Amino acid sequence: HERAADAQFYVGESFEKDAPDSAAAVYEQVVKTFPNSPRAASALYKLGLMAEQRGDKAAARRYYARVIAGYARSPEADLARQNQQRLRP
């Protein structure tokens, strides 16, 4: 269905607070299953934010780099660039 990527993304969001590992798995699935959807950039960006919250700056930088490389014109890429600069070692 044309809204399947949206639905799966929102499932991930519903897990974020209470089950972050489940949210991360859903976001990864969004990226894998719907790479051409605008939700893929959002999912990668969310994965970067979640990595930051865990204190894993290296993983956060990798997720942000994927957003920038794969979805350079997305609003999430702009946010990812800002976050990457802030996380520079």
C-alpha positions in Angstrom: 0.0 0.0 0.0 1.2 3.5 -0.7 1.1 4.5 3.0 2.8 1.3 4.3 6.1 3.2 4.9 4.2 5.8 6.9 2.4 3.1 9.0 5.5 1.2 9.7 7.4 4.4 10.7 4.6 5.4 13.1 4.8 1.9 14.7 8.4 2.6 15.4 7.5 5.9 16.9 5.0 4.2 19.2 7.8 2.0 20.6 10.4 4.7 21.0 9.7 5.6 24.7 9.0 2.2 26.2 10.8 -0.2 23.9 13.7 1.6 22.1 15.2 -1.6 20.8 11.9 -2.5 19.1 11.7 1.0 17.7 15.2 0.8 16.3 14.3 -2.6 14.6 11.2 -1.1 13.0 13.1 2.0 11.8 15.8 -0.3 10.3 13.0 -2.2 8.5 11.5 1.0 7.1 14.9 1.9 5.6 15.4 -1.6 4.2 11.8 -2.1 2.9 11.0 1.4 1.7 14.4 3.1 0.8 12.7 5.5 -1.7 10.2 6.7 0.8 10.7 10.0 2.6 10.2 8.0 5.8 13.5 6.3 5.2 15.4 9.5 5.8 13.2 10.1 8.9 13.9 6.6 10.2 17.6 7.0 9.8 17.6 10.3 11.5 15.6 8.9 14.4 18.1 6.1 14.7 20.8 8.7 15.0 19.0 10.5 17.7 18.4 7.2 19.6 22.1 6.4 19.3 22.9 9.8 20.8 20.5 9.2 23.7 22.3 5.9 24.4 25.6 7.8 24.4 26.9 6.1 21.2 28.2 9.1 19.4 30.0 7.0 16.7 26.8 5.2 15.8 24.9 8.5 15.7 27.5 9.9 13.3 27.2 6.9 11.1 23.4 7.2 10.9 23.6 10.9 10.2 26.2 10.2 7.5 23.7 7.8 5.9 21.0 10.4 5.9 23.2 12.9 4.3 24.6 10.5 1.7 21.3 8.9 0.8 18.8 11.7 1.2 20.9 14.9 0.7 17.9 17.1 -0.1 15.7 16.0 2.7 15.0 18.2 5.8 16.5 15.4 7.9 19.8 15.8 6.0 20.0 19.4 7.1 19.4 18.4 10.7 21.9 15.5 10.4 24.6 17.9 9.2 24.0 20.1 12.2 24.1 17.2 14.6 27.3 15.8 13.0 29.1 19.0 13.5 28.0 19.1 17.1 29.3 15.5 17.6 32.7 15.9 16.0 35.4 14.3 18.1 
